[in-house]
Amino acid sequence: MVFVFYFVFQNGTKKFWDFMRTHDSVSILIFNSSRQCFVVVKQFRPAVYMCEMERHHPQDFQSKDQDSWCPLLDPLPATVGVTYELCAGIVDKPELSLEEIACKEILEECGYDVPITNLKRITSYRSGVGVTGSQQTLFYAEVTDQMKTGEGGGQPEEGELIEVIEIPLQDSMKFAFDEHFPKTMVVIFSFMWFQSNVALGMQEK
């Protein structure tokens, strides 16, 4: 990824922006029908941690730049930078379809061997309109305990340290809007989508 300086004319005015070039991505809402729970991941995000550090210790961030940066004197515990997210991954293998990348990420991060036919495409959206403009495609995958072939956790050789978490269906909406559990917006959206598009059908059966 690189930062790019760019300008355009808008209503006759020359405007300048910085943007960051990144890969598009996929994310997957995973529902384990054997356990009646959602399978999400939890991991440390440095950017979230630094935002929390600045919120708690704004004086340490005043007049800081790359040349004057020094280690923070009163660091917060690493847990403040941990977020709950859907299983996801970047689209960086042009030889693979979005569905193939999604299945690969499910296996690596959560340990479920999911065939492509089990995937349902929900929608795609711009996931970083302020800085990146990248596109993310959201899938739904229903899994069972029999499809679990590994522990997941990501790939340590790539620096991934991922904890797999199960959210019971009955607690999912409470979890979605509980601010004590830092999470990405797509977690909230996907849980709401499930309630409107899947849960109602389950009740009718």
N, C-alpha and C positions, 0 to 999 in steps of 0.2 A: 504494500500500500504506500502511496506517496501523496503528499499535499501538492495541490496545483493552484496556481494563482490565475484567475480568469476574469475577464470583464465582458459586459454586454451593454448595449444601449437599451434603456427602458424609459419609454415616454420622452425620448430625446435626451435623457441624462445618462452619462457614462457611469456605470456602477461596477465595483470590484468585489469579488468574493474569493474566499479560500474554500476548496473542497478536497475531500480525501477519496482517493480511488480505492475501492474495496471490491471483494467478490460478492456476487449474489449468494443467497443461502436458502436452505430448506429448514423447516421445523416440523415436528411431528407430535400431535396430540395422541398419546398412547393410553388405551384403556384396557386393563386386564379384566376380562369378563369372568375369569375363575375367581378372582378376589374382589370383584366389584370396586376397583380402585383405578385411579390415574397413576401413571408412572412418569415422574418428572425427575429432573436432575438438580443438584445443588453444587455450586462451585464458586470459587473465589474470583472476583473481578477487580483488578487493580484500580480501574477508573472509578468504580463505586467506592472503593476504600478511600481514595484520595479526595473524592467529593465529601465524604463523611469527615475526613480529617480537616478539611477546610471549613466545614460547617461548625465543627467543635473548636477549632483553633485557628480562626481567621487571621490572627496576628502573625502566624508562622508563614502565611502565604503572601503577605504584603510585599510588593516590589521584588517578587521572585522571578528570575528567568533562568535559562539553562546555565549561564555562566556563574550565577550567584547561588545556585541551589545547594543545599546541604541537608544531611539527614535530619528528620524531624526529632525534636527533643522529647516529646511526650506522645509517643504513638498510641493509637487505639488498638484494641485486640483485633486480630485478623477477621474475626467473625462479622464485624460490621461491613466487610466487603463481600460477604457471601450472599448470593441471590438464588432464588428458585426459578427455574427456567424449563421450557420444553426441551426435549432432545432435539438437537439441531446441528447443522454443519454447513460449511461453506461449499459453494459450487466451484471447485477448482480442477475438475477432471472432465475435460470436454468429451472424452470418449464414453462417459456414463450419462444416462438420463437422470432427470431430477428424481424419479422414482428409485432408481438404482442407488443414487447417493443417499436418499432417505433411508432405505433398507440397510445400507452399510452403516450409517450413523446409529440406527436403532441397535444393531448388533454390538457395535463398539462401545457405545455409551451405556446401554441398558441391558444387554445380554440376551435379547430376543431375536431369534432367526425368523424374520417375517418375509413371506413371499410378496412379490410386487402386487399380485392380485388382491392382497389384503389391504392395500393402500387406497384411500379415498382422498382425492384432491378437494380441499375445502375452498381455498382462494389464494390469490397472491396480492401483495401490497408493498408499498415503499416503506422500508423499515428504518431508514435514516435520512429523512428529507432535509434535515437541517445542515448536515455536513457531508453525507456520503451519497444519498440518492439511490442506494442499492435496493434490490428487490428481493423479498423473501416469499417463498411458496410454502403454504401450510397444508399438511396432510393429516389425515386421521387413520390410525391403525388400531384395530382390535386384536388383542393377543390373549393367549391362555398360558397357564403354567407349563403346559407341555411344550410350548414354543421357546421356553427359556433354556438356552444352551451354555450360558456363561454368566459371570458376575457383572459384566459391563465395567464402567469406571473410566472409559476413554483409553487413550494410548499414552502411557507415561513418557515414551520416547519423544513425543511431541509436546511434552509439558502439560498434558491434561491430568487433572486430579479431580475426578467427578464422583460424587456420591449419589446413588440412586435412591429416590424417595417415593413412597407410595402414599397417595392422598385418597382416603376412602370417598366413594361417590357421595355418600350422605353428608360429608363434611366439606365438599368441594367448593360450594358457593360461599360458605363462611370463610374458608381459606382464601378464596380469590380476593375478597375485599378486606381482609385483615391486614392492616398496614404493619403489623409486627413481623410479618413474613415478607421481606423485600422480594419483589418478583418483576418479571418483564410484563409488558402490557399484553403480549400475545397469550400469556397464561390465562389472564382474566377473560380475554375475548374467546379463547378456545373453550373454556369451561362453559361460558354462556352459550356458545354455538352448540355444544353437546346437549345442554338442557333443552334447547329449542328443536334440535334435529334428531337426536338419538334417544334421550331419556323419555320423551313423550311416547315414542314407539315401544319402548320397553315396558312402560306402564300399561299400554293398551293390550300387550300380549298377556 
